Amino acid sequence: MLSGYLLFMFLLISIFGGLTLYGIIDFKYEMVKIAMYCFVFGMIGGILHCLRSIYLHRSLIGDWDSRWDVWYFLRPVVSGTVGIISMIFIKAGLLIFTPGIEVESRLMAYLAVAFAAGYNVKNFLIKIEDVSKAILGIEKKEFPEKGGRNHNA
């Protein structure tokens, strides 16, 4: 069931990507277009991570626990959101690329960071906490690991 859900989500975002690529869906503002692309690439990263985790924990390791099902359903949306947040951090200058970089290369950089952030949400959020501490003096939140499983494996 989870694999079907994740593949369906991947199909939906692939259709969305195709429709925007061929200009059927057009965005008036470039910033909205980049944000939507970052959301999609973040989701792709999250879906890939979920599919990998299903393979590892169901087939390879054999420690599947249905208490994690909610994580699998929410992860693509969380990953897409983190993809947009990564774009905001780049736009804010907290992640800097080479000055004078071509527009197409800049878009690829946004998408690569969004994918990486969506694939590895936990470490991306840790980086955001580090930035928050450096800029605002906000301390990191410590969360206990419940269930003894690491879904970031």
N, C-alpha and C positions, 0 to 999 in steps of 0.2 A: 504494500500500500504506500509506504513512504517513498520507495523508489519511483512508483508511478506518479506520485504527487510532484516529486522533484523533476522528473522528466517532463511532466506537463508544464511546470513553471519555466523550465528551460525552453520548451517549445514556444510558450507565450512570449518570452522576451526575445527569442529569435525572430518571431514574426514581427514584433514591434521594431526590432533592429532593421529588418528588411524593409519594412514600410517607411522608416525614416531615411534609410540609405537611398531608396529610390524616389524620395521626395513626396511620397503619398501622404505622410505625416510631416508637416513642416512647422518649425518653431519660429515665431516672430523675433525672439531675442536670442542672441548667440549664447548668453549665459544660461538660459533655460535649456537650450539644446545640449550644452556641455554637462549640465547637472543631470539631465535625463540619461545621457550616455554613461556618466559615472555611476548612476543608480543601476543601470543595466549591467555594467561590467562588475560592479560590486556584487550584484546578485549572481552573476556567472561564477565568480570566485567562491561565493558561499555555497552555491549548488554543487560545485565541484568538490568542495571540502566535505559536504554532507554525503555525497555519493562515495567518496573515498572512505569516510568513517563507517558507512553501512558495510562496505566491503570488508574493512578491517575488523569491525566488532561483531559482525554476523558470521562472516565466512572464515576469516583468518584466525583471529584471536578466540572467538567464540564466547565472548562475555556480554552478549547483547542484553540490554535491560530496557524494557518498554517505558520506564519512567523518563527516558530521554526523548520520547516521541515528540513532545512539545518543542524541544530544542530543534529538532529536524524541521518542523513546520514553520517555526519562527525565523530560523537562521537565514533563509534567502532574503527576507524583508529587512532584517537587521543588517545583513551584509550590504544590501542596496543603500540603506540609510548611511552606513559607514562610508560607502563609496562617495556619496554626496558630501559628507563631512570632510573627506580627504580633499575634495575639490576646493572647499572653503578654506582649508588650511593652506593649500597652494596659493589660492588667490590672495589670502591675507599675508603672504610672504613668510609663513612659518616653515614652508618647504620651498626651496628656491632651486630653479633650474638655470641653466646657462643663459645669460642675457643675450638677446638677439636671436634666440632660437626661432626657427620657422614656425608659423602657425600650425601647420599639419603635425610637425614634430611635437609641439606643445600639447596638442590634443592627444597624441599617442602617450605622452608622459602622464597626462591626467588619467587616461584610461588604464595605463599600467599600474599606477598608484592605487586607483579605485579597485582594480582586480585584486591586487595584493592585500589591500585593507579588507576587502570582502572575504578573501580566503582565510585571513588570519585576524579575525576581529579582536580576539583577546589581546594580542600583542599591540595592535593598533590603539586600542583603548588604553593600554599601559603607557604608550607614547603620549597620548593626549593628556593623561594624568601627569606625566613628567613636564609637559609644556605648561599645564595649569599651575603646577607647583612653582615653576621658574617664573612665570609671568604674574600670577595672582597670589602665590603663597599658599595654595590649597593643597592639603596633604592627601596622599593616596588613600583610597578606601581598601581595606583588607576584607576579602570574602573567603570564607572557609570552603574547602573543596569537599563537596558532599558526594557520596556514592562511590568514591574511590576510583572513578574512571576519568580518564583524560581524553576528551573529545577533540583536543587539538593535536592529537598524535597523527 
